[in-house]
Every structure is written in structure tokens, then in C-alpha cells.
Amino acid sequence: MRAMTTILAVKSPDQAAAAGNGFDAVVLVGHAPATVAVPALKPHLRAAAAVDAQLARTVNLLPAPGVAGGRLVVAPTGPLGRDHDDVRGYAEAAAAGLRRARDAGATKVLLLVQTPPRGERYATAGRTAALGAAGALWEPLEAREALGAKATEPVGRIGVAVLGGTFDDADAAWVEATEAGLRLARDLAGTDPERMAPPKFAAYVQAAFRGLPVKVTVVKDTRVLAKEYPLLMAVARASLGVPRHRPCVVRLEYAPKGRIDRTLLFAGKGLTYDTGGADLKTDGHMAGMSRDKGGAAAVAGLFLAAAKLRLRGTRLFAELGVVRNSIGSDAFVSDEILRSHAGCRVRIGNTDAEGRLVLADLLSHLRLAAAREDAPRLFTVATLTGHAGRAVGPYNIALDNGPARSLGIAASLAAHGDRIGDPFEVSRLRREDFAFVQPRSKADDVLSCNNAPSSATARGHQFPMAFLCLASGLDRHGNDSAVPLPFTHVDIGGSGCEGGDWQHGRPTGRPIAAMLSALFGDGA
């Protein structure tokens, strides 16, 4: 298959925009397109503005002799100066503009970003626009495999320039690597549950990292999994009779050369299909549950971007729990008491709260590994709750434990997310969350969940983190302990699919861009 779209930094936008310079369309993104003074574009923009009062409000394709390819697409951002405006306007405009250019037949597009307003809010407008443009061209893996990559994704090159600003080779490399990670995440999260069943998910990850400095290990021996990941295996129990549905744990390790200053450890929820188990999803709520692997997909994409950029100074380690929550005669059920990898006795409150069980065992392994590392940081990334989308809409959510809050990790994710157009809301872990999952008898140590949907439960996205801390043993590593371990939980239940449409919405690959920026800065 053809490789993803190449991103190029354009040194001379005035020259590149003119006909005969290697591009076959120009997409202009900006808040006041009629004022752009690029020589090849200027007469066409002024003529269009004279007859169309909507030029700065809607996407337009203008026949443009003398412009590259004879095509000029005007993609307005809308207003940028109001208090509630943000850099996502650039991504959305660029996405709409690139799709229009593609549909017109363009394959080599010049993306021009009008000079952004001054200030920190739009400092990354070029990168954000380029990410939006490249991401808009992604089509599902099933389509590419059935119809061919060239037919489904014809645009092979995007040249990018920020008028009156900077978009250099380092920016282009960052965007191309980040988009590679986003594409991997979209493929893993968005592909149907048979094409991306657990063994195939693992194989796709292995293929993605071939030739890159990331060690990929797949643990699939069910005897090993039963011993080391007992909660995960309870979730998988009803799937074991179908070989192609059997679970695995995918381990990723990126250890760059040179001095290592810190270690980041990630657990990713990879439910390739979630029927709800014995607490079966009904009334059509099962549709879209092949996307419940978005957390594991995002972690894999983050590692791919970091490896492509050859980021230094930080070791990355991840465990992805890839499992199917099936229904059958051997399905685990509510009221069972299971012992986690950390030795915590877990009473099952609802089998449709399976993701936190998978994460708890992964997190327990990471807890042990983190205690041996210098400056460790732990993360879970998951499409964990419907409450996340109900509470904050299309935003990522970050929650810190005490040590992570002392370091400002969730706040940093929010700040960098705002800059790159991948925003976070910061939530808080409270004492009520621990009280909610407290044991009701001496038979168990923690309750996994109540028996109502998270979206109908007060603090429905917060209390699962309390469960994770208790079931994984991380509650023993707070600020009051001898070995405090910073842990940040990221819930993408509201941001993993566009429009909150889990059946038909495009998978977003979030929060890769924000995490890459927050954890590694803006360098390529």
C-alpha cells in the first residue's frame, strides 16, 4: 500500500502558489481571506469577495487561472478574536479545504495559512492546520484494503506554509510523525471487530513498528495470562473457546540511546468488542463497541510518533490489554469475587464495567516496574466511561493522583492540548470516589462498579480511577508513602470518535497530539 501523505515545509509560498511549481491546488486557510496578498491569489480573492459576501464564511472552490492546478480553495476559520475561539478553527478549516481539493481531483496540495493573530493561543496554528489537513484524508482500513490506497486516499503530498510566520522542516517532521501515530490509532480503533480481533490487533501493531526502535512483545499464552492478569482473563473467559478471539497483552518498549532522565509507563484499554458480557448491552447500545479499543490504539500511536521522531531522554513502556468481552456459558458474572494481580479482592458489580478490570492488572505490572525506575510517570488511557462524554462532551479528561497533581501533569496536558487543538478538561479524584467503591462486607476489598450506567451515575468518570488505584495497589503509592508514584488517568470516552457517534463517527486518535506535546515539548 502507498505510504501516508508526505508533509513538506514550503519556503517560498508566493512562488509555490503559482502555476507550474509542483502543486495542483491551493487551499487557503484564514480568518480574512480577501486580505491575503499572495500575488497569484490576490486577483481571484478580490474578485470573489466583490460578488460573494460569504467568502469568509463558507468553503469555496474558485477556478483560478495562474494558480497551481487552476484551483483555489478558500477555507475560512471563522472569527478568532473572541474569548471562546481557539486554534481548532485552523484544523477544522484545513480539513474541510483539503477534502474539497481532493474531491476536485487534486493530489498535490499547497496549504497556505493566513498570518495568525499574535499571542500564545495561535502559536501552533501551522502545525494544527497541517494535522487537520492530513487527518481529513484518512479513510478506514477496510476501504483501503478493499479498494486500494490510491483510490481511497489519492492526495500524496501536502506543502505547508504560514504566511508571515514559520513552518519549517522540524514542523513538517513533527506533523508527519504525529499523523503517522494518529493513523495507526484510527486504524486500530476504527476497524471492525473481526479484522482487528486480539491476535490481528497484535499483528498490526507488530507490523507498524517494524524497522523502528520499539520492542514489541505479545503475551498470548493463556496459562501465563491467567496467572499474571487474572482480572483480564475473567473478562476474556467467554472468548477463549474461539481461537481468533483469544486475548493477549501487547508490550511496547522504546528506549532511546543516551541518557534517560525519566520513564513513562502506559496502560491501554484494548477491548476489541464489548458485548457487555453477562450484563448484556441491549436496545442497540452494542453497536460501535468495536471502538472500545481506542485507549490501547492511542498508546500505540503515541509510541509510533515518538519513535519516528527519535525523541530522546525518555524511556517509554506500555502494556496494552487486548481482549474481547464476549457472552457465553463461561462468561464472568456480577457478584463474583476475583483477586487482581495486586492481590486485591474485587467484587464484580457489573460485567459491562470490564475495562477497569483489564487496566487494573496492567497497572499493577506497571506499578512494580515504576518502583525500579528514576522519575517514573504512570498513565492509563481508555474509552472508559459514557459519563466522560456526558460530562464534558468531545474533550479528553485527565485525572491525577496526589503525586501527579503535585507535578501538575493533568494541568500540563490541558495547557498543551489547548495549544495544539487537542483539548483536555481536568477533573479531580475525591474521597467520595473511594467511598463509592468501598467493600460492603469482609468478603472483598473493593467493588468494581454499581449496576447503573456511568452516564446515570454521579461522578461516573471519577470513581473508576479510585477503583484503579485500589485494585492495582497504587493507593499505597500516594504522597503519604515512602515511594510516591505519579499516576494520571485519561478518559477518552467523549473524544475517541467524532461527534460522539461510536457506530459511524470517525475515530479521532486522540489524545496523541496533546500528550506528545505535553510530555516531549514542541521539538521534532
C-alpha positions in Angstrom: 0.0 0.0 0.0 1.1 3.6 -0.7 2.6 5.4 2.3 0.7 8.1 4.1 0.6 11.7 2.7 4.0 13.4 2.8 4.2 16.8 4.6 6.6 19.4 3.2 7.6 22.8 4.5 7.3 25.3 1.7 10.0 28.0 1.8 8.5 30.4 -0.8 4.7 30.4 -0.7 4.4 33.2 -3.3 6.3 31.1 -5.8 4.7 27.7 -4.9 1.2 29.1 -5.3 1.7 30.0 -8.9 1.0 27.5 -11.7 3.8 25.2 -12.8 5.5 24.8 -9.4 4.6 21.2 -8.5 1.2 21.6 -6.8 -2.2 21.1 -8.4 -4.4 23.0 -5.9 -4.0 25.7 -3.3 -6.0 25.6 -0.1 -6.1 29.0 1.8 -7.0 28.8 5.4 -7.6 32.1 7.2 -9.9 34.4 9.0 -9.9 37.2 6.4 -9.0 35.5 3.1 -9.8 38.6 0.9 -6.9 40.4 2.5 -4.2 37.8 1.6 -1.6 39.4 -0.7 0.0 36.3 -2.3 0.4 37.6 -5.9 -1.1 34.6 -7.7 -4.1 34.5 -5.4 -4.8 38.2 -4.9 -6.9 39.0 -8.0 -9.1 35.9 -7.6 -9.7 36.6 -3.9 -10.6 40.2 -4.6 -12.9 39.3 -7.4 -14.7 36.6 -5.3 -15.1 39.0 -2.4 -16.7 41.5 -4.6 -19.5 39.2 -5.6 -19.8 36.8 -2.6 -20.5 38.1 0.9 -20.0 34.5 2.2 -16.3 34.2 1.1 -15.1 34.4 4.7 -17.8 32.1 6.0 -18.0 29.0 3.7 -15.6 26.7 1.9 -15.4 27.7 -1.8 -13.6 26.3 -4.8 -12.6 29.0 -7.2 -11.5 28.4 -10.8 -8.2 30.3 -10.8 -6.0 30.6 -13.9 -2.4 31.2 -13.0 -2.8 29.4 -9.6 -1.3 26.0 -9.1 -3.6 23.5 -10.8 -6.1 26.2 -11.6 -7.8 25.5 -8.3 -8.1 27.8 -5.3 -10.0 26.5 -2.3 -10.9 29.2 0.3 -11.4 27.6 3.7 -12.3 30.2 6.4 -11.6 29.7 10.0 -14.3 32.0 11.2 -13.7 34.5 13.9 -10.6 34.1 16.0 -10.7 37.0 18.4 -13.5 36.1 20.8 -12.8 34.8 24.2 -14.1 31.3 23.3 -12.3 30.9 20.0 -9.4 28.6 19.8 -6.8 27.0 17.4 -9.2 24.2 16.4 -10.6 26.6 13.9 -7.5 26.1 11.8 -7.7 22.3 11.9 -11.4 22.3 11.0 -10.9 24.7 8.1 -7.9 22.9 6.8 -9.8 19.6 7.0 -12.7 21.0 5.0 -10.4 22.6 2.5 -8.3 19.5 1.8 -11.4 17.4 1.3 -12.7 19.9 -1.2 -9.5 19.9 -3.1 -9.3 16.1 -3.1 -12.8 15.8 -4.3 -12.0 18.3 -7.1 -9.2 15.9 -8.3 -6.1 17.4 -6.6 -3.3 15.0 -5.5 -0.5 17.6 -4.6 -2.0 20.3 -2.5 -0.4 23.6 -1.2 -1.8 24.5 2.2 -1.4 28.2 3.0 -2.2 29.5 6.4 -3.0 33.2 6.7 -0.9 35.1 9.2 -2.4 34.1 12.6 -3.2 36.6 15.3 -0.4 37.2 17.7 -0.2 35.5 21.0 0.2 32.1 22.6 -3.3 31.0 21.6 -2.4 30.6 18.0 1.3 29.9 18.2 0.9 26.4 16.7 -1.6 27.4 14.0 0.6 25.9 11.3 1.0 22.5 12.9 -2.6 22.4 13.9 -3.8 23.2 10.4 -1.4 20.7 8.8 -2.6 18.0 11.3 -6.2 18.8 10.4 -5.5 18.6 6.7 -3.6 15.3 6.8 -6.1 13.7 9.2 -9.0 14.6 7.0 -7.6 12.4 4.2 -7.7 9.2 6.3 -10.1 6.5 5.2 -10.9 3.3 7.0 -8.5 0.4 6.8 -11.3 -1.8 5.4 -11.8 0.6 2.5 -8.1 0.8 1.7 -7.7 -2.9 1.7 -10.8 -3.5 -0.4 -10.4 -0.6 -2.9 -6.7 0.2 -2.8 -4.9 3.0 -1.0 -4.5 5.2 -4.2 -8.2 5.1 -4.9 -9.3 5.9 -1.4 -6.5 8.3 -0.4 -5.3 10.0 -3.6 -3.6 13.0 -2.1 0.1 12.1 -1.8 1.7 15.4 -0.8 0.8 18.5 1.2 3.1 21.5 1.1 2.6 23.9 4.1 3.4 27.5 4.7 2.3 30.1 7.3 2.2 33.5 5.7 4.1 36.0 7.7 5.1 33.2 10.1 7.1 30.0 10.3 6.5 26.4 9.3 9.9 24.7 8.9 11.3 21.2 8.3 11.1 20.5 12.0 7.4 21.4 12.0 6.8 19.2 8.9 8.6 16.2 10.6 6.5 16.6 13.8 3.3 16.8 11.8 4.2 13.8 9.7 5.2 11.7 12.7 2.2 12.7 14.7 -0.1 11.9 11.8 1.5 8.5 11.4 0.7 7.8 15.1 -2.9 9.1 14.6 -3.4 7.0 11.5 -2.2 3.9 13.4 -4.6 4.7 16.3 -7.5 5.3 13.9 -6.8 2.0 12.1 -6.6 0.0 15.4 -9.6 1.7 17.0 -11.9 2.1 13.9 -11.5 -1.3 12.2 -14.2 -3.9 12.6 -14.0 -6.5 15.4 -13.1 -9.5 13.2 -10.4 -7.7 11.2 -9.0 -6.3 14.4 -9.7 -9.2 16.8 -7.0 -9.6 19.5 -4.4 -11.6 17.6 -4.8 -9.4 14.5 -4.6 -6.3 16.6 -1.3 -7.5 17.9 0.0 -8.4 14.5 -1.0 -5.0 13.1 1.0 -3.3 15.9 4.0 -5.5 15.2 3.9 -4.6 11.6 3.6 -0.9 12.3 6.8 -0.9 14.4 8.9 -3.0 12.0 12.2 -1.2 11.4 11.7 1.3 14.3 13.4 1.3 17.7 10.5 -0.1 19.6 10.5 -3.6 21.1 7.1 -5.3 20.7 6.3 -8.4 22.7 3.0 -10.3 22.6 2.0 -12.4 25.6 -0.7 -14.8 24.4 -0.2 -18.0 26.5 -3.4 -18.3 28.4 -1.7 -20.0 31.3 0.7 -17.1 31.7 -2.2 -14.6 31.3 -4.3 -16.4 33.9 -1.5 -16.2 36.4 -0.3 -12.6 35.7 -3.6 -11.0 34.5 -6.4 -12.7 36.4 -8.9 -9.8 36.0 -8.2 -9.5 32.3 -8.7 -13.3 31.9 -12.0 -13.1 33.7 -13.2 -10.6 31.1 -11.9 -12.9 28.4 -13.3 -16.1 29.8 -16.2 -16.4 27.4 -14.0 -15.7 24.4 -11.5 -18.5 25.0 -13.4 -21.1 23.1 -13.0 -19.1 19.8 -9.2 -19.1 18.9 -9.4 -15.9 16.9 -10.9 -14.1 19.9 -8.4 -15.1 22.5 -6.8 -12.3 24.5 -3.2 -11.1 24.5 -1.1 -8.4 26.2 1.0 -6.3 23.8 4.1 -4.8 25.5 5.9 -1.9 23.8 9.3 -0.5 24.9 11.0 2.5 23.4 14.5 3.0 24.9 16.4 5.7 23.0 20.2 5.9 23.1 21.9 8.2 25.5 20.9 9.5 29.0 17.5 8.6 30.3 16.0 11.2 32.6 12.6 9.6 33.2 10.3 6.7 32.3 6.7 7.0 31.2 4.6 3.9 31.6 1.2 3.4 29.9 -1.7 1.0 30.3 -4.1 1.0 27.3 -7.6 -0.5 27.2 -8.0 -2.6 24.1 -11.5 -4.1 24.1 -11.8 -5.3 20.5 -15.5 -5.8 21.2 -17.6 -5.2 24.2 -21.0 -7.0 24.3 -21.3 -6.0 28.0 -20.8 -9.7 28.9 -23.5 -11.2 31.2 -24.8 -7.6 31.8 -25.5 -7.6 28.1 -25.8 -4.3 26.2 -29.4 -4.1 24.8 -31.6 -1.6 22.9 -29.0 -1.1 20.2 -26.2 0.1 22.6 -23.8 -2.7 21.5 -23.3 -1.0 18.0 -20.0 0.8 17.9 -18.4 -1.3 20.6 -15.6 -2.3 18.3 -14.2 1.2 19.0 -13.7 0.3 22.7 -10.0 -0.3 21.9 -9.3 3.4 21.4 -7.2 3.7 24.5 -4.8 0.9 23.5 -4.8 2.3 20.0 -3.9 5.8 21.2 -1.0 4.5 23.3 0.4 2.5 20.3 0.1 5.7 18.1 1.9 7.8 20.7 4.8 5.3 20.7 4.9 5.3 16.9 5.1 9.1 16.8 7.8 9.2 19.5 9.9 6.5 17.7 9.6 8.2 14.3 10.8 11.5 15.9 13.6 9.6 17.7 12.8 11.5 20.8 15.5 11.3 23.4 15.9 11.4 27.2 12.7 9.4 28.0 12.1 5.7 28.1 8.6 4.6 27.2 7.0 1.3 28.3 3.4 0.2 27.7 1.1 -2.7 28.3 -2.0 -3.0 26.1 -4.7 -5.3 27.2 -6.3 -6.7 24.1 -9.4 -8.7 24.8 -13.0 -9.4 23.8 -15.8 -9.2 26.3 -18.0 -11.9 24.9 -21.2 -13.5 26.2 -21.4 -17.3 26.7 -21.9 -20.1 29.1 -18.5 -19.3 30.7 -18.9 -15.6 31.0 -18.0 -14.0 34.3 -20.9 -12.5 36.1 -21.8 -9.9 38.7 -21.3 -11.0 42.3 -18.1 -12.9 41.5 -15.1 -12.1 43.7 -11.9 -12.1 41.8 -8.3 -11.5 43.0 -6.4 -8.9 41.0 -2.7 -9.2 40.1 -2.0 -6.9 43.1 -3.9 -9.3 45.4 -7.0 -7.1 45.8 -10.3 -9.0 46.1 -12.6 -7.4 43.6 -16.4 -7.9 43.8 -17.9 -7.6 40.3 -20.8 -5.1 40.3 -21.5 -5.1 36.6 -19.7 -7.0 33.8 -20.1 -4.1 31.4 -17.5 -2.3 33.6 -14.9 -4.6 32.2 -12.3 -2.0 31.0 -11.2 -1.0 34.5 -10.6 -4.7 35.3 -8.3 -5.0 32.3 -6.5 -1.8 33.2 -6.1 -2.7 36.9 -3.9 -5.8 36.1 -1.9 -3.9 33.6 -1.4 -1.0 36.0 -0.3 -3.4 38.7 2.5 -4.6 36.5 3.5 -1.1 35.7 3.4 -0.2 39.4 6.1 -2.8 40.1 8.2 -1.6 37.1 7.8 2.0 38.0 9.2 1.5 41.6 12.5 0.5 40.0 12.7 3.5 37.7 14.0 7.0 38.1 11.3 9.7 37.7 8.5 7.4 36.7 5.1 8.6 35.5 2.2 6.3 35.0 -0.8 6.7 32.7 -3.9 4.8 31.8 -5.7 5.7 28.5 -9.1 4.3 27.9 -12.6 4.8 26.3 -13.6 4.0 29.9 -17.0 5.7 30.6 -20.0 7.1 28.8 -20.1 9.6 31.6 -17.0 11.3 30.2 -18.9 12.3 27.1 -22.0 13.2 29.1 -19.9 15.4 31.4 -17.6 17.3 29.1 -18.7 16.4 25.5 -15.9 16.0 22.9 -13.0 16.6 25.3 -10.3 14.3 26.8 -10.4 14.1 30.6 -7.3 13.9 32.8 -7.3 13.0 36.5 -4.2 13.0 38.7 -3.5 11.1 41.9 -1.7 13.1 44.6 1.9 12.7 43.3 0.8 13.5 39.7 -1.2 16.5 40.9 1.9 17.8 42.7 3.7 17.7 39.4 0.8 19.4 37.5 0.6 16.6 34.9 -3.1 16.9 34.1 -2.8 20.7 34.1 0.1 20.4 31.6 -2.0 18.1 29.4 -4.7 20.8 29.4 -2.4 23.6 28.6 -0.6 21.8 25.7 -3.9 20.4 24.5 -5.3 24.0 24.1 -2.1 25.0 22.1 -2.3 22.1 19.6 -6.0 21.8 19.3 -6.5 18.6 21.2 -8.1 19.9 24.4 -8.4 18.4 27.8 -10.7 19.0 30.8 -9.1 18.5 34.2 -11.2 16.5 36.6 -10.4 15.6 40.3 -10.2 12.4 42.3 -12.1 12.9 45.6 -12.7 11.0 48.8 -16.3 10.3 47.7 -14.9 8.3 44.8 -13.1 5.9 47.1 -16.2 5.7 49.3 -18.3 4.7 46.3 -16.2 1.5 45.7 -15.6 0.6 49.3 -16.4 -3.0 50.2 -19.8 -3.8 51.7 -18.5 -6.8 53.6 -15.3 -8.5 54.7 -15.6 -10.9 51.7 -14.0 -8.4 49.3 -11.7 -5.3 49.2 -13.3 -3.2 46.5 -16.5 -3.1 44.4 -15.8 -2.7 40.7 -18.9 -0.8 39.8 -22.6 0.0 40.6 -25.2 -1.5 38.4 -26.4 1.7 36.7 -24.8 3.2 33.5 -21.9 5.5 34.2 -23.8 8.3 32.4 -26.6 8.0 35.0 -24.2 7.8 38.0 -22.9 10.8 39.9 -19.1 11.1 39.4 -19.4 8.4 36.8 -16.0 9.1 35.3 -14.2 9.9 38.5 -14.9 6.9 40.8 -13.4 4.4 38.3 -10.0 5.9 38.9 -10.4 5.2 42.6 -11.1 1.6 41.7 -8.0 1.5 39.6 -5.8 2.9 42.4 -7.2 0.3 44.9 -7.3 -2.8 42.6 -3.8 -2.1 41.2 -2.1 -1.3 44.5 -1.4 2.2 43.6 -3.3 3.5 46.6 -0.2 2.5 48.5 1.9 5.0 46.5 0.4 8.4 47.3 2.2 11.5 48.6 2.0 9.9 52.1 4.0 6.9 51.1 7.7 6.2 51.0 7.5 5.6 47.3 5.1 8.0 45.7 4.2 7.2 42.1 2.6 9.8 39.9 -0.4 8.4 38.1 -2.7 10.2 35.6 -5.9 8.6 34.2 -7.0 9.7 30.8 -10.6 9.0 29.8 -11.4 9.5 26.1 -15.0 8.2 26.3 -16.2 11.5 24.9 -13.3 12.3 22.5 -12.5 9.0 20.8 -15.0 9.3 18.0 -16.1 12.4 16.1 -19.5 13.7 17.2 -19.7 11.1 20.0 -21.0 8.7 17.3 -19.5 5.4 18.3 -21.1 3.4 15.4 -20.4 5.7 12.5 -18.2 8.6 13.7 -14.6 8.7 12.5 -12.1 7.6 15.2 -10.0 10.6 16.2 -6.8 9.1 17.5 -7.0 11.5 20.4 -5.2 12.4 22.7 -1.9 11.7 20.9 -1.1 15.2 19.8 -1.7 16.7 23.2 0.2 14.0 25.1 3.1 14.2 22.6 3.3 18.0 23.1 2.9 17.9 26.9 5.3 15.1 27.5 8.0 16.0 25.0 7.6 19.6 24.1 7.4 21.0 20.6 10.7 19.8 19.2 10.9 17.3 16.4 
